[in-house]
Amino acid sequence: MSFRSLTYLLLLPLLLFCQNTLAQGQNNFWYFGDQFGLDFNSNPPTLLYDGQLQSEENAAAVSTLDGELLFYTNGEQLWNRNHLPMQNGQGLSGHFSAQAGIAIVPFVDNPDRFYLFTASAIEQDPEQELRFSVVDMDLDGGLGAVAPGLKNILLDSGGFQETVYAVHSNCDTTWVLGVLQGSPDRLYAYLIDEDGLHDPVQSELGHRYFLYAESGADLIVLADFSEFGLYTFDPESGEIDFLYSLPVAAPFNPVRAHLSPDRSKLYVVEGTPATTYTLYQYDLAAGGQPEVLQSKTELATFPVIPRDVQLAPNGKIYLAPQYIPPGDYLSIIHQPDLPGLACDFEKEAILFDGPFPSYGCFPNPVVYPNSAPPLEMRDTFLCQGDSLWLSATDRYDSYLWSDGSTDSLLLVTAPGTYWVRVSYGSCVR
């Protein structure tokens, strides 16, 4: 006699703080400095000299999830994938010396449209404004253009610091973060979801120079001239809480900071023009503030200030020196998750053909808020003695079935309840 039982898949919905995953290719092209670039579609990355961008401290570039270049900018104008000026992409409100003053965020419901946030530099605009434009890749025959009527839209002004970052809160929303300097200084957090761009959530700050924020990390780093300030960021509310500070021995220039991919190590640069600059590692997993301070490890010194510290798609952290000879190289932390000198710092890791004519700020990373492709499964009848292959399709990056297997397919030989958890980039279903 035939025996029938209902076999079905239970999809586990998870709300995660999405991270800027290295498996995706949206950041595979870096253009920065004076026509320099790196292509991370190869390993090691290919050194590029075909860029049109000329910038001291400001750059951003975006590629497809497959790593194909779409466009890049210095905050003042845009270039398309053919390295030609983008249609309606000139006269943007940013500035080439606004350090990390660009954030690019795709629309939640249309990955071919992008918000382009630009912060002005104080030497360019005493009002220090934050504005946005919209880039539509369906225009100009697929080369993209700034959408008519959606260029340099004012968000805020009156002391908006030039540094802005974009971070995920979950797989369908993104926060754009910036600091409005005043009494007191405040963090402005703008939510972007399927309904568009929302009014900012405001939080008071005890430090005014914005150094680090990244998707996947609930930590943001600010500084003043005597210490680094660590804050936790709530991806649900957009608010922050002060965690603790890391004082330095002498007044220093606030530079960039960065976390390791596993979020356990903090890399910072300390120093002043009258001294050398030093790269340090803090072990955030060591315990509380006293233990983290005790873990401080010196990795390298520089005669000029390293203007940027950035995690690359290959999982390594890159450093760029300011343009003062011999600033014709990039440095690399090869194993940034490892403690102390085991992180494998290499000072002159990539040499340029000639001096590095820039302050050396890398492109701000681009984050994609788009959800994973829908997982469509339905109840299936299975007769006793039969078997059935359950397929979650091959569109995802990883799989975890109810029996612990990790393939996209599961062979079922008995009636029961089965589930699969899939991940696509930073999203999990």
C-alpha positions as MATLAB code, in Angstrom:
seq = 'MSFRSLTYLLLLPLLLFCQNTLAQGQNNFWYFGDQFGLDFNSNPPTLLYDGQLQSEENAAAVSTLDGELLFYTNGEQLWNRNHLPMQNGQGLSGHFSAQAGIAIVPFVDNPDRFYLFTASAIEQDPEQELRFSVVDMDLDGGLGAVAPGLKNILLDSGGFQETVYAVHSNCDTTWVLGVLQGSPDRLYAYLIDEDGLHDPVQSELGHRYFLYAESGADLIVLADFSEFGLYTFDPESGEIDFLYSLPVAAPFNPVRAHLSPDRSKLYVVEGTPATTYTLYQYDLAAGGQPEVLQSKTELATFPVIPRDVQLAPNGKIYLAPQYIPPGDYLSIIHQPDLPGLACDFEKEAILFDGPFPSYGCFPNPVVYPNSAPPLEMRDTFLCQGDSLWLSATDRYDSYLWSDGSTDSLLLVTAPGTYWVRVSYGSCVR';
ca = [
       0.000    0.000    0.000;
       1.273    3.437   -0.826;
       2.055    5.702    2.115;
       1.935    9.431    1.684;
       3.193   12.160    3.985;
       3.626   15.837    3.557;
       7.256   16.915    3.153;
       7.885   20.622    3.205;
      10.528   23.268    3.663;
      10.287   25.821    6.437;
      11.982   29.094    5.570;
      13.561   30.830    8.544;
      13.269   34.612    8.231;
      16.172   36.357    9.966;
      16.718   40.051   10.510;
      20.435   40.683   10.452;
      22.653   43.722   10.606;
      23.888   43.395    7.060;
      27.542   43.714    6.275;
      29.492   44.873    3.294;
      30.414   41.365    2.215;
      33.584   40.664    0.321;
      31.852   38.087   -1.895;
      30.010   40.835   -3.748;
      31.735   42.904   -6.403;
      30.259   46.395   -5.965;
      33.595   47.702   -4.634;
      35.936   45.790   -6.960;
      37.140   48.934   -8.748;
      38.944   51.659   -6.826;
      39.732   54.954   -8.566;
      41.551   57.582   -6.506;
      44.387   60.105   -6.534;
      45.539   61.290   -9.928;
      44.095   58.788  -12.436;
      45.193   55.794  -10.364;
      43.107   52.725   -9.691;
      43.022   49.142   -8.466;
      41.000   46.302   -9.991;
      40.179   43.681   -7.346;
      38.671   41.267   -9.868;
      42.157   39.728   -9.981;
      44.367   38.526   -7.141;
      46.606   40.347   -6.553;
      44.689   43.411   -7.745;
      45.662   44.975  -11.055;
      47.172   48.462  -10.924;
      45.250   50.862  -13.194;
      46.274   54.133  -14.821;
      43.195   54.688  -17.010;
      41.036   56.673  -14.590;
      40.063   60.272  -15.271;
      39.538   61.197  -11.639;
      41.883   63.717  -10.031;
      41.322   64.175   -6.328;
      43.200   64.870   -3.140;
      40.892   63.373   -0.519;
      37.563   62.419   -2.052;
      36.548   59.529   -4.289;
      33.898   56.887   -4.796;
      33.384   54.159   -7.376;
      30.603   51.633   -7.861;
      30.499   48.387   -9.805;
      27.869   45.739  -10.380;
      27.605   42.813   -7.964;
      29.600   40.883  -10.586;
      32.442   43.400  -10.387;
      31.855   45.340  -13.619;
      32.568   49.061  -13.357;
      29.543   51.393  -13.523;
      30.809   54.878  -12.616;
      33.128   56.838  -10.333;
      33.392   60.377   -8.974;
      35.470   62.867   -6.991;
      32.371   64.633   -5.671;
      32.506   67.327   -8.353;
      31.826   65.286  -11.480;
      31.036   61.748  -12.598;
      32.654   59.437  -15.149;
      30.905   56.433  -16.704;
      32.362   52.970  -17.255;
      34.002   54.163  -20.491;
      35.898   56.841  -18.494;
      33.916   59.584  -20.218;
      32.033   62.395  -18.444;
      28.629   61.135  -17.367;
      25.617   62.909  -18.820;
      24.515   65.722  -16.465;
      27.276   64.593  -14.094;
      29.235   67.849  -13.890;
      28.853   70.589  -11.301;
      28.122   68.314   -8.353;
      28.076   69.968   -4.946;
      30.973   67.989   -3.458;
      34.667   68.852   -3.452;
      37.857   66.943   -4.214;
      39.311   67.848   -0.792;
      36.288   66.763    1.275;
      37.819   63.672    2.862;
      35.479   60.682    2.460;
      32.748   63.133    1.493;
      30.772   60.803   -0.802;
      28.281   58.037   -0.075;
      26.625   55.966   -2.822;
      23.509   53.929   -1.999;
      21.356   51.990   -4.508;
      17.590   52.382   -4.327;
      15.929   49.549   -2.419;
      13.374   48.891   -5.163;
      15.571   49.658   -8.191;
      19.250   48.614   -8.241;
      19.787   50.677  -11.414;
      19.205   53.951   -9.532;
      21.634   55.330   -6.959;
      21.585   58.037   -4.341;
      24.821   60.026   -4.539;
      25.437   61.990   -1.324;
      28.065   64.732   -1.431;
      29.410   66.830    1.424;
      31.131   70.122    0.719;
      34.554   71.141    2.020;
      34.916   74.188    4.262;
      37.385   75.836    1.862;
      34.763   75.493   -0.885;
      31.553   76.224    1.011;
      31.461   78.005    4.396;
      27.909   76.675    4.878;
      29.253   73.094    4.794;
      26.234   71.483    3.180;
      25.106   67.913    2.591;
      23.291   67.351   -0.704;
      22.276   64.399   -2.845;
      21.736   63.582   -6.501;
      20.230   60.542   -8.220;
      22.134   58.532  -10.835;
      19.928   56.504  -13.192;
      21.804   53.763  -15.078;
      18.929   53.327  -17.547;
      19.712   56.736  -19.072;
      22.170   57.509  -21.903;
      21.903   54.047  -23.406;
      22.851   52.273  -20.204;
      25.903   54.423  -19.447;
      23.980   56.294  -16.780;
      23.197   59.935  -16.122;
      22.201   62.186  -13.265;
      18.412   62.223  -13.405;
      16.901   65.553  -14.525;
      15.613   67.567  -11.583;
      17.382   65.321   -9.065;
      20.754   67.006   -8.788;
      22.327   68.691   -5.740;
      19.192   68.446   -3.574;
      19.901   70.113   -0.203;
      19.550   67.937    2.913;
      21.276   69.965    5.654;
      23.706   72.843    6.058;
      25.371   75.003    8.664;
      28.448   73.065    9.754;
      27.975   69.638    8.211;
      31.317   67.852    8.442;
      32.712   66.663    5.147;
      32.865   62.934    6.012;
      29.816   60.728    5.336;
      29.321   56.967    5.496;
      26.582   54.547    4.473;
      25.790   51.440    6.545;
      23.119   48.738    6.421;
      20.557   48.221    9.149;
      19.052   45.131    7.541;
      18.850   43.714    4.064;
      16.275   46.237    2.859;
      17.396   49.480    4.504;
      20.481   51.664    4.767;
      21.562   54.530    7.017;
      23.627   57.458    5.753;
      25.633   58.954    8.617;
      27.281   62.343    9.022;
      28.276   64.817   11.732;
      26.801   68.302   12.057;
      29.254   70.344   14.090;
      27.812   72.780   16.606;
      27.009   73.085   20.297;
      26.737   70.194   20.804;
      28.009   68.205   17.834;
      25.423   65.741   16.557;
      25.395   62.582   14.488;
      22.748   62.751   11.753;
      21.450   59.361   10.593;
      19.261   59.336    7.450;
      17.249   56.166    6.867;
      16.761   54.925    3.298;
      14.133   52.243    2.717;
      11.490   51.337    0.143;
       9.680   54.596    0.956;
      12.759   56.649    0.113;
      14.894   59.014    2.182;
      13.687   59.947    5.680;
      14.387   62.850    8.030;
      17.505   62.343   10.147;
      17.694   60.767   13.589;
      19.920   62.985   15.740;
      22.281   61.912   18.546;
      24.589   64.112   20.627;
      28.327   63.470   20.389;
      31.356   64.023   22.567;
      33.766   63.895   19.598;
      33.445   65.726   16.310;
      35.755   64.134   13.723;
      34.132   61.170   11.989;
      36.682   58.440   11.233;
      34.903   55.139   10.698;
      31.574   53.433   10.155;
      30.883   50.281    8.199;
      28.053   47.885    7.502;
      28.191   44.824    9.690;
      29.857   46.622   12.594;
      27.754   48.171   15.350;
      30.743   50.373   16.208;
      31.544   53.834   14.882;
      34.740   55.732   15.637;
      35.129   59.477   16.080;
      37.981   61.561   17.483;
      39.115   64.896   18.787;
      42.699   66.051   19.254;
      43.378   63.961   22.359;
      41.517   60.669   21.976;
      39.493   58.302   19.858;
      35.841   57.913   20.836;
      34.077   54.590   20.326;
      30.287   54.543   20.023;
      27.768   51.776   19.442;
      25.244   52.286   16.639;
      21.710   50.896   16.903;
      20.692   49.805   13.392;
      17.029   49.682   14.364;
      16.662   53.210   15.756;
      19.614   55.008   14.148;
      20.769   56.233   17.569;
      24.191   55.866   19.164;
      25.592   55.360   22.661;
      29.057   56.278   23.895;
      31.123   53.190   24.715;
      34.542   54.456   25.844;
      37.499   56.524   24.682;
      41.072   55.592   23.813;
      43.362   58.476   24.828;
      46.614   59.190   23.028;
      49.864   60.479   24.497;
      50.018   63.774   22.621;
      47.729   65.898   20.443;
      47.374   64.306   17.038;
      45.758   64.785   13.675;
      42.553   62.730   13.431;
      43.035   60.363   10.523;
      40.960   57.393    9.412;
      40.440   54.259   11.474;
      39.223   50.821   10.501;
      38.049   47.546   11.982;
      39.317   44.150   10.873;
      36.877   41.993    8.876;
      35.948   39.974   11.983;
      35.441   43.252   13.944;
      37.907   42.215   16.677;
      40.801   44.577   15.863;
      40.837   48.363   15.527;
      43.559   49.999   13.428;
      44.291   53.703   13.984;
      46.951   56.217   13.023;
      48.370   58.656   15.587;
      50.866   61.494   15.226;
      51.371   65.165   14.409;
      53.249   67.042   11.680;
      56.038   67.663   14.221;
      56.480   63.935   14.798;
      56.266   60.723   12.848;
      52.931   59.001   12.350;
      52.389   55.581   13.868;
      49.992   52.779   12.942;
      48.597   50.920   15.955;
      46.363   47.929   16.498;
      43.905   47.627   19.409;
      42.403   44.253   20.321;
      38.735   45.015   20.998;
      38.167   41.430   22.146;
      40.642   41.863   25.020;
      37.886   43.015   27.389;
      36.878   46.470   28.622;
      38.591   49.797   28.019;
      41.620   49.098   30.298;
      42.318   45.774   28.584;
      41.858   47.262   25.110;
      44.324   50.041   25.961;
      46.795   47.458   27.252;
      46.558   45.551   23.960;
      47.801   48.527   21.914;
      50.518   47.321   19.515;
      52.747   49.464   17.310;
      52.904   48.163   13.749;
      54.760   50.804   11.723;
      55.852   54.434   11.526;
      55.562   56.814    8.571;
      57.409   60.066    7.770;
      54.156   61.455    6.336;
      50.589   60.940    7.410;
      48.757   57.896    6.005;
      45.654   59.640    4.738;
      43.436   56.605    4.459;
      42.913   53.151    5.936;
      40.457   50.983    4.016;
      39.292   47.366    3.899;
      39.493   45.980    0.362;
      37.330   43.308   -1.302;
      40.163   40.786   -0.850;
      39.908   41.005    2.940;
      43.110   43.016    3.387;
      43.426   46.545    4.777;
      45.202   49.123    2.588;
      46.914   52.341    3.700;
      47.774   55.303    1.487;
      50.409   57.934    2.363;
      50.017   61.643    1.806;
      51.730   62.967   -1.282;
      55.153   63.879   -0.007;
      58.032   61.858   -1.478;
      58.585   58.971   -1.016;
      54.811   58.564   -0.996;
      54.739   56.400   -4.113;
      53.474   53.225   -2.478;
      50.512   51.636   -0.748;
      50.850   49.629    2.454;
      48.872   46.469    3.245;
      47.806   44.658    6.405;
      47.591   41.140    4.983;
      45.996   39.334    7.949;
      44.036   42.054    9.772;
      42.079   39.613   11.978;
      45.263   38.357   13.658;
      46.657   39.965   16.833;
      49.741   42.169   17.001;
      52.561   41.647   14.530;
      50.876   38.476   13.268;
      48.616   40.754   11.196;
      51.491   40.834    8.669;
      51.911   44.522    7.852;
      53.844   45.291    4.632;
      54.880   48.911    4.226;
      55.811   49.190    0.534;
      53.422   46.558   -0.748;
      52.328   48.216   -4.011;
      54.662   50.577   -5.837;
      53.342   53.140   -8.301;
      55.073   54.166  -11.485;
      56.189   57.557  -10.218;
      55.218   59.515   -7.112;
      51.725   59.176   -5.753;
      50.206   62.574   -6.632;
      47.399   62.656   -4.106;
      46.550   62.768   -0.462;
      45.699   59.161   -1.115;
      42.110   58.725    0.041;
      40.500   55.552   -1.262;
      36.898   55.376   -2.490;
      34.238   55.152    0.172;
      32.679   51.661    0.030;
      29.288   51.219   -1.623;
      26.610   49.216    0.190;
      23.705   47.419   -1.442;
      20.442   47.275    0.542;
      18.816   44.878   -1.905;
      17.271   41.707   -0.553;
      18.269   38.236   -1.584;
      16.350   36.706   -4.493;
      13.059   35.193   -3.306;
      13.240   31.579   -2.183;
      10.156   29.868   -3.567;
       9.491   26.425   -2.070;
       6.201   24.567   -1.762;
       4.848   21.509    0.044;
       5.624   18.249   -1.761;
       4.009   14.814   -1.451;
       6.408   11.866   -1.175;
       5.431    8.202   -1.430;
       6.999    5.603    0.853;
      10.142    4.106   -0.671;
      10.626    7.031   -3.045;
      13.256    9.753   -2.858;
      13.195   13.395   -3.815;
      15.829   16.041   -4.486;
      14.936   19.348   -2.852;
      16.547   22.323   -4.583;
      17.128   25.795   -3.184;
      18.475   26.828   -6.633;
      22.066   27.864   -7.294;
      21.457   31.625   -6.960;
      22.765   31.937   -3.397;
      26.212   32.143   -1.826;
      25.750   29.553    0.930;
      23.222   27.005    2.186;
      22.445   25.307    5.490;
      19.828   22.541    5.558;
      18.057   21.123    8.595;
      20.402   18.102    8.607;
      23.524   20.294    8.567;
      24.412   19.786    4.889;
      25.583   22.807    2.909;
      24.870   21.996   -0.737;
      22.151   23.656   -2.803;
      20.424   20.262   -3.090;
      19.124   17.896   -0.394;
      18.188   14.253   -1.018;
      15.016   13.376    0.915;
      14.183    9.696    1.489;
      11.640    9.909    4.312;
       8.601   12.048    5.096;
       9.182   14.916    7.493;
       9.743   18.606    7.919;
      12.815   20.132    6.284;
      14.163   23.660    6.161;
      16.970   25.522    4.466;
      18.690   28.774    5.370;
      20.314   30.608    2.449;
      22.588   33.630    2.279;
      23.029   35.994   -0.630;
      25.765   38.506   -0.064;
      24.864   40.111    3.231;
      21.261   38.911    3.349;
      20.048   35.712    4.953;
      16.710   33.975    4.346;
];
